[in-house]
Amino acid sequence: MPPKEVYFDLENSGYVPDDVVDVMLPYFNKRGYGHPAITHRLGWEALDLIIGTKELVAKTLNLANPENLVFTHSGTEANNLAIQGYLIANRDKLRGKKVLVSSIEHLSVIFPAQFVSELLGLEVIKVPVDKEGFVDPEVLKYYVDRDVGLVSIQLVNHEIGTIQKLRDLIEVVRDRNPDVVFHTDASDAYGRVRIDLRDLDVDMMTLSSHKIHGPRGVGVLYVRDGVRIEPILRGQLSVEKLWPGVELTPLIAGFRKAVELAFNNFEENVKYLTSLRDKLLNGILNSVSDVVLNGPSGDERAPDNVNVAFKYVEGEALTIELSGYGVYVSSGSACSSRFLEPSHVLLAIGREYELAHGSILFKVSRYHKGEDIDYALEVLPKAVDRLRTLSPLTPRRA
Ligand SMILES: Cc1ncc(COP(=O)(O)O)c(C=O)c1O
């Protein structure tokens, strides 16, 4: 066993702290395990949990009506429901129209957009981003015309931490075509960036529980009144009209607790994350040569995200090497790393294949301490040095 373990792979799955696990357990066997759509005491308890959690989430979003929120069983499902559900429900009026997604969206946005568009005869256009991952409003203007039906642009990028200037982008879209429905995947923004739905003029928005140390298996979709979407699954009785299948009350109880924890002291949490992020990033830049930051810096970057490319190093090899020291990170995106394909996000910001392959994603969390960062900074230069010594790509300096 390594002397210490530090988990930075929070993009792919977060750990669930004890106080979140503790509130979940009774919902398996003590209370609230009834079916929330059934009229008996245990059903009502389950229903209360669902209603109460939606009220809490609505409060964190400054959303007046919690009934605009739908629980799904993951962020992937919420994105699929938004994209597929909207396109299918409105297929007649959308015939021949276009769907715009940014080229750095999560694949749970890009793939359903492509899949349903092909079935319905729509065209999907990936809007390019600049070298820090921003969609330029002027570039977006070029793509939005009367033939665009749906736009999906995330608030924060999950790999490179770009905080999109979403209000400016929405303004461009509304100005060019007021009929467009605008979806944003806010899975990586929730709990790190303030979201105010009275101010942010989106029609649909996705959240994911495990991105804020809740359990995996809870997603949320916000759907504005008047936006017509169709369920994409058909099945049994449930409280959610848009998502069949019995609600996962133990997981929803955990999500509720995770929301409470993320939003108690929100500003301090963000300040703390930012300090850990900067300590880690500056430490890497000061202790390892030939490193390039992926994504923007400062206030334009998510407070928990550090993504750097190590020249002359293969990312997978570095994840394995660091794992030997008990430091767990991912190389680019999990979706890509299993297939050893460079991340589509890194390619979209113009990273060469070699640099994309040498990129490592760290996510810091309020459960990290300064000493965790110190430990990572102690072992990282050793791991990088060893791999560079072995690599034929490393320039040999006299
Ligand atoms: C930006 C973004 N959207 C959606 C998802 C999918 O969420 P889930 O893992 O809950 O399916 C992820 C997952 O990592 C993500 O990073």
The ligand as an SDF file (V2000), in Angstrom:
LIG
                    3D

 16 16  0  0  0  0  0  0  0  0999 V2000
  -20.6000   17.6580  -17.9840 C   0  0  0  0  0  0  0  0  0  0  0  0
  -21.2070   16.3250  -17.6950 C   0  0  0  0  0  0  0  0  0  0  0  0
  -22.4450   16.0810  -18.0960 N   0  0  0  0  0  0  0  0  0  0  0  0
  -23.0550   14.9200  -17.8560 C   0  0  0  0  0  0  0  0  0  0  0  0
  -22.4170   13.9090  -17.1890 C   0  0  0  0  0  0  0  0  0  0  0  0
  -23.1090   12.6160  -16.9620 C   0  0  0  0  0  0  0  0  0  0  0  0
  -23.5570   12.5190  -15.6460 O   0  0  0  0  0  0  0  0  0  0  0  0
  -23.7480   11.0740  -14.9790 P   0  0  0  0  0  0  0  0  0  0  0  0
  -22.3810   10.5580  -14.6840 O   0  0  0  0  0  0  0  0  0  0  0  0
  -24.5790   11.3650  -13.7540 O   0  0  0  0  0  0  0  0  0  0  0  0
  -24.4560   10.2380  -15.9670 O   0  0  0  0  0  0  0  0  0  0  0  0
  -21.1120   14.0930  -16.7600 C   0  0  0  0  0  0  0  0  0  0  0  0
  -20.4220   12.9870  -16.0780 C   0  0  0  0  0  0  0  0  0  0  0  0
  -19.3340   12.9170  -15.7130 O   0  0  0  0  0  0  0  0  0  0  0  0
  -20.4870   15.3340  -17.0250 C   0  0  0  0  0  0  0  0  0  0  0  0
  -19.2200   15.5660  -16.6690 O   0  0  0  0  0  0  0  0  0  0  0  0
  1  2  1  0
  2  3  1  0
  2 15  2  0
  3  4  2  0
  4  5  1  0
  5  6  1  0
  5 12  2  0
  6  7  1  0
  7  8  1  0
  8  9  2  0
  8 10  1  0
  8 11  1  0
 12 13  1  0
 12 15  1  0
 13 14  2  0
 15 16  1  0
M  END
$$$$
